[in-house]
Amino acid sequence: MGQRIATTTSRAGARIGYAVTGSGPPLVYVAGWIGHLELSWALPAERAWYEALADGRTLIRYDKPGCGVNERTNPDRPYTMEHELDALRAVIAATGVERFDLMGISLGAAVAAAWAAVEPATVSRLVLYGGWAFGPDLGTREVQGHVLGLVGQHWGLASDLLADIFAPDADAGTRAAFTRYQRESASAETACAMLELAYRVDVRDQLPRVVAPTLALHRDRDRAAPVDQGQRLADGIPGARFEVVPGRSHLPYIGDAQPLTSSVRRFLGLPGRRRSAGPTLTARQREVAALIAEGCTNREIGERLGIAERSAEAHVERIRYRMDFRSRAQIAAWYVATGGPN
């Protein structure tokens, strides 16, 4: 299953990259804090999550202003819910969908709920995961200030700390790849501005206006957003169903993702799905991927492997085609996430 990446421009003039995967009725996906359309596709666990959602649906997801494949411009401060809704509105207009299922995770759950409240005619069903309605309740002011300060001043250290909070169940390779993925998704300034919104967001007054059938999901030991925050989010939406699944990782694709994907697919009226094996590389292709992860050029790969530069280039192109990758950075991220040398 491949993804097609395109770009659009928001009303505020921000460039927004978006990806389309699968076929069927549209499912618009609002990610959490920061992200990267290409690198997320390179992490096997995250890609499997998106492929499970796209089986029977046209999955539409996007990078937020200043993040991922978008131009690295720092967002306006403060970064607000209007920036979030403006980006979502631009992607919906660009893809031409008029009515769709809407899913939001983490901070994206509040964004999706706000959209469903102000644009009720567009949303058929609403799925929320790991969300909250009132950011100040996520932690004490002192803890939030400490995290924001760490992200702003020591982005490298902060990305490692946040990987432990968001994905405690990740294996060593996935954790290493996700730590790098955060830093490559956004600058410290952008990450800080968006995290500030997560800590101050307040959609409590909008929740009663949501009319779409709603499923809210939460892991029982979520380390980033306690389960009671998800319960409060669901309680504010008339008729919303709240489901708790076991786990402690905030990222839905880390740990046992099967209960989540099963609940989401069942709610969307889709049949059950067995997790399929992801694409793999030959032994020689893994050698090439390892050298790409080291930062080698095609000439250097050829010299290291005793082959012509043109042969090295052909190996790289076959890897990209086989894995549905667009860049060497994706190959490097995939190699790190899969544990490096076998």
C-alpha positions in Angstrom: 0.0 0.0 0.0 1.6 3.3 -1.1 1.1 6.9 -0.2 0.8 9.9 -2.5 2.1 13.2 -1.2 1.0 16.6 -2.5 0.9 20.1 -1.2 -1.6 22.9 -0.7 -1.6 26.4 0.9 -3.7 27.5 3.9 -5.6 30.8 4.0 -2.8 32.1 6.2 -0.3 31.3 3.4 1.3 28.3 5.1 2.5 25.4 2.9 0.8 22.2 4.0 1.9 18.8 2.7 -0.6 16.0 2.8 -0.6 12.3 2.0 -3.3 10.1 0.6 -3.3 6.3 1.1 -5.8 3.5 0.2 -9.2 3.7 -1.4 -12.8 4.0 -0.3 -14.8 6.6 1.7 -12.5 9.3 3.1 -11.0 9.2 6.6 -9.2 12.4 7.6 -6.5 12.0 10.2 -5.4 14.7 12.5 -2.0 13.9 14.1 -0.9 15.0 17.5 2.0 17.3 18.4 4.5 17.2 15.5 5.1 14.8 12.6 6.7 14.0 9.3 4.8 12.4 6.4 7.8 10.8 4.9 9.7 9.6 8.0 6.5 8.3 9.6 6.0 6.1 6.5 9.6 4.7 7.1 8.9 3.5 10.7 7.4 0.0 10.2 5.2 0.2 13.3 3.7 3.6 12.4 3.3 2.6 8.7 1.5 -0.6 9.7 -0.9 1.6 11.8 -1.7 3.8 8.8 -2.1 0.9 6.5 -4.6 -0.7 8.9 -6.6 2.5 8.9 -6.4 2.8 5.1 -7.7 -0.7 4.4 -11.2 0.1 3.1 -10.8 3.9 3.5 -9.0 6.7 1.7 -6.7 7.9 4.5 -5.8 11.6 4.3 -3.2 12.9 6.7 -1.0 16.0 6.7 2.0 17.8 8.3 1.3 20.9 10.3 2.7 24.3 9.4 6.5 24.3 9.8 6.7 20.6 10.3 7.7 17.5 8.3 7.8 18.0 4.6 6.7 21.6 4.9 9.0 24.6 4.8 10.9 25.0 8.1 9.4 28.4 9.1 8.7 29.0 12.7 5.0 29.4 13.5 3.4 32.5 14.9 3.6 32.8 18.6 1.3 31.9 20.2 0.4 29.0 18.0 -3.4 28.6 18.3 -6.3 26.4 17.6 -7.1 28.6 14.6 -3.7 27.6 13.0 -4.7 24.0 13.5 -8.1 24.4 12.0 -6.8 26.5 9.1 -4.4 23.7 8.2 -7.1 21.1 8.4 -9.5 23.3 6.3 -6.8 23.7 3.6 -6.3 19.9 3.3 -10.0 19.2 3.2 -10.4 21.8 0.4 -7.4 20.4 -1.6 -8.7 16.8 -1.5 -12.2 17.9 -2.4 -13.9 15.7 0.3 -17.2 17.1 1.5 -18.3 14.6 4.1 -15.9 12.2 5.9 -15.0 10.2 8.9 -12.6 12.2 11.2 -9.9 10.9 13.5 -7.7 12.8 15.9 -5.0 11.5 18.2 -3.4 13.3 21.2 -3.6 17.0 20.6 -5.3 16.2 17.3 -8.2 14.8 19.3 -9.1 18.3 20.5 -8.6 19.7 17.0 -10.9 17.0 15.5 -13.5 17.6 18.2 -13.4 21.4 17.6 -13.8 20.9 13.8 -16.8 18.5 14.4 -18.4 21.2 16.6 -18.0 24.1 14.1 -18.5 22.0 10.9 -21.0 19.4 11.9 -22.3 18.8 8.4 -18.9 17.5 7.2 -18.3 14.8 9.8 -19.9 11.4 9.5 -18.2 9.7 12.4 -15.6 11.0 14.9 -12.8 8.9 16.5 -10.6 10.3 19.2 -7.6 8.6 20.7 -5.4 9.6 23.7 -7.0 13.1 23.8 -7.9 15.7 26.4 -10.2 18.7 26.4 -8.4 21.0 28.8 -4.6 21.3 28.5 -3.8 22.8 31.9 -5.0 19.5 33.5 -2.2 17.5 31.8 0.2 18.3 34.6 1.3 21.0 37.1 2.4 24.3 35.8 5.9 23.6 37.1 6.1 20.3 35.2 4.8 21.8 32.0 7.2 24.7 32.3 10.1 22.3 32.8 9.2 20.3 29.7 8.8 23.5 27.6 12.1 24.8 28.8 13.9 21.5 28.0 12.4 21.4 24.5 13.4 25.0 23.8 16.9 24.8 25.2 18.0 21.2 24.7 15.9 19.7 21.9 18.2 16.7 21.6 17.8 15.7 25.2 14.1 16.6 25.2 13.4 14.4 22.2 15.0 11.4 24.0 13.0 12.1 27.2 9.7 12.5 25.3 10.4 9.2 23.4 10.5 7.5 26.8 7.2 9.2 27.8 5.4 8.7 24.5 6.7 5.2 23.7 7.9 3.3 26.7 7.1 0.0 25.0 9.1 0.7 21.9 12.1 -1.6 21.1 15.5 0.0 21.0 15.5 0.5 17.2 12.1 2.1 17.1 12.9 4.4 20.0 16.2 5.5 18.4 14.4 6.2 15.1 11.6 8.1 16.8 14.0 10.2 18.8 15.7 11.3 15.6 12.3 11.6 13.9 11.1 14.2 16.4 14.1 16.4 15.8 13.8 16.1 12.0 10.1 16.9 12.1 10.4 20.3 13.6 12.8 22.9 15.0 12.9 23.4 18.7 11.0 26.7 18.3 8.2 25.0 16.3 8.0 22.1 18.7 7.8 24.5 21.7 5.1 26.6 20.1 2.9 23.5 19.4 3.5 22.0 22.8 2.4 25.3 24.4 -0.9 24.8 22.6 -1.2 21.3 23.9 -0.9 22.6 27.4 -3.4 25.5 27.1 -6.0 24.1 24.7 -9.6 24.3 25.9 -12.4 22.8 23.9 -14.8 22.1 26.8 -17.4 24.6 25.6 -17.4 23.2 22.1 -17.9 19.5 23.0 -21.7 19.7 23.6 -22.1 20.9 20.0 -20.6 17.7 18.5 -23.4 15.7 16.8 -21.4 13.0 15.0 -21.4 9.5 16.5 -18.2 9.5 18.5 -15.8 6.8 19.8 -13.1 7.9 22.3 -10.3 5.5 23.0 -7.6 5.6 25.6 -4.9 3.3 27.0 -5.3 2.7 30.7 -1.7 3.6 31.7 -1.0 6.3 29.2 2.1 8.2 30.5 1.5 11.4 28.5 -2.3 11.9 28.9 -3.8 10.1 31.9 -6.9 8.0 31.1 -9.2 10.3 33.2 -8.5 13.1 30.7 -9.8 10.9 27.9 -12.9 10.1 30.0 -13.6 13.8 30.5 -13.2 14.5 26.8 -15.8 11.7 26.0 -18.1 12.9 28.8 -18.4 16.3 27.2 -19.7 14.9 23.9 -23.3 13.8 23.8 -23.7 10.1 23.3 -19.9 9.5 22.9 -18.7 5.9 23.7 -15.5 5.6 25.8 -13.3 2.6 25.5 -10.2 1.8 27.6 -7.6 -0.6 26.2 -4.5 -1.9 28.0 -1.2 -0.2 27.5 1.0 2.6 28.6 2.4 4.1 25.3 0.8 7.3 24.2 1.6 6.6 20.5 -1.1 4.3 19.2 1.2 2.3 17.0 3.6 1.4 19.9 2.8 -1.6 22.0 -0.2 -3.7 21.2 -2.0 -1.7 18.5 -4.4 -4.5 17.6 -7.1 -3.6 20.1 -7.1 0.0 18.9 -7.2 -0.8 15.2 -10.0 -3.4 15.8 -12.1 -0.9 17.7 -11.6 1.8 15.2 -12.4 -0.4 12.2 -15.5 -1.9 13.9 -16.8 1.6 14.7 -16.2 2.7 11.1 -18.1 -0.4 9.9 -15.1 -2.1 8.4 -14.3 -5.8 8.7 -11.5 -7.2 10.9 -8.1 -7.2 9.5 -5.1 -9.3 10.0 -1.8 -7.5 10.3 0.2 -8.0 7.1 4.0 -8.3 6.9 5.7 -5.1 5.9 8.1 -4.9 2.9 11.6 -6.4 3.4 15.0 -6.0 1.8 17.5 -8.5 0.6 20.8 -8.9 2.4 22.6 -6.7 -0.1 20.0 -4.1 0.0 20.3 -4.0 3.8 24.0 -3.4 3.4 23.3 -0.5 1.2 20.7 0.8 3.6 23.2 0.6 6.5 25.7 2.7 4.5 23.0 5.3 3.7 22.2 5.5 7.4 25.9 6.3 7.9 25.6 9.2 5.4 27.5 7.6 2.5 27.1 8.8 -1.0 26.5 6.4 -3.9 30.2 6.7 -4.7 31.2 5.8 -1.2 28.7 2.9 -1.1 30.3 1.6 -4.3 33.8 1.8 -2.8 32.8 0.2 0.5 31.0 -2.7 -1.3 33.4 -3.1 -4.2 30.8 -2.3 -6.8 30.4 0.5 -9.4 28.8 3.8 -8.4 26.1 3.1 -11.0 25.4 -0.3 -9.4 25.1 1.4 -6.0 22.7 4.0 -7.4 20.6 1.1 -8.9 20.5 -0.6 -5.5 19.3 2.7 -3.9 16.6 3.1 -6.5 15.4 -0.5 -6.0 15.2 0.1 -2.3 13.1 3.2 -2.7 10.8 1.5 -5.2 10.4 -1.6 -3.0 9.7 0.3 0.2 7.7 3.1 -1.4 10.2 5.7 -0.2 11.0 9.1 -1.8 14.2 9.9 0.0 17.5 8.6 1.5 16.4 9.9 4.8 13.5 7.4 4.8 15.8 4.6 4.1 18.1 5.6 7.0 15.1 6.0 9.3 13.8 2.5 8.3 17.2 1.0 8.9 17.5 2.5 12.4 14.0 1.5 13.3 14.5 -2.1 12.3 17.4 -2.5 14.6 20.3 -1.9 12.3 22.5 -4.9 11.5 20.7 -8.3 11.7 
